[in-house]
Amino acid sequence: MGEKITRRFETTGMHCPSCSMLIKMSLADLDGMESADVDHRTGITTVEFDPDKLSDDDIVGEIVKAGYGAKPLAG
């Protein structure tokens, strides 16, 4: 794996720990994903990944595919 970066995403539609777990499991399947922390209470998903293999759009797409909303947080 190349250089890893960390990004945060505002994630909407989560109601319980099971929502967080579903998103985390979905993200774990992506090639280049190092780690994901999903907090249903704050609505923040923090991921560490290889930018040579994944983009912010890939991550947002996977969260949307799992049935939730997502957008990158600035900064």
C-alpha positions in Angstrom: 0.0 0.0 0.0 1.3 3.5 -0.8 1.0 6.7 1.2 -2.1 6.8 3.4 -4.3 9.8 3.9 -7.1 10.5 6.4 -10.4 12.1 5.4 -13.7 12.9 7.3 -17.2 12.6 5.8 -20.5 13.9 7.1 -22.7 10.8 7.0 -26.5 11.2 7.3 -29.3 8.7 7.9 -27.6 6.7 10.7 -29.8 6.0 13.7 -28.0 3.3 15.8 -24.7 1.4 16.2 -25.9 -1.1 13.6 -25.9 1.6 11.0 -22.3 2.5 11.9 -21.3 -1.2 11.6 -22.9 -1.6 8.2 -21.1 1.4 6.8 -17.8 0.3 8.4 -18.1 -3.2 6.9 -19.0 -1.8 3.5 -16.0 0.5 3.5 -13.7 -2.4 4.7 -14.4 -4.2 1.4 -12.8 -1.4 -0.7 -9.4 -2.0 -2.1 -7.1 0.5 -0.6 -9.1 1.1 2.6 -6.9 1.0 5.7 -9.4 1.8 8.4 -12.8 3.4 9.0 -14.4 4.8 12.2 -18.1 5.5 11.9 -19.9 7.3 14.7 -23.7 7.4 14.4 -24.0 9.9 17.2 -21.9 12.6 15.5 -22.6 11.6 11.9 -18.9 11.6 11.2 -17.1 8.9 9.3 -13.3 9.0 9.4 -11.3 6.9 7.0 -7.7 6.2 6.3 -7.0 5.0 2.8 -4.5 4.9 -0.1 -5.3 7.8 -2.5 -3.7 5.9 -5.4 -6.5 3.3 -5.1 -9.5 5.2 -3.8 -10.9 8.7 -4.1 -13.4 10.7 -2.0 -16.0 9.9 -4.6 -15.4 6.2 -4.3 -15.9 6.4 -0.5 -19.0 8.6 -0.8 -20.4 6.1 -3.4 -19.9 3.1 -1.1 -21.6 4.9 1.8 -24.6 5.8 -0.5 -24.7 2.3 -1.8 -25.1 1.1 1.8 -28.2 3.4 2.0 -26.8 6.5 3.7 -25.9 10.0 2.6 -22.3 11.3 2.7 -20.2 14.3 1.7 -16.6 15.1 2.4 -15.9 17.6 5.2 -13.6 20.5 4.5 -10.3 20.6 6.3 
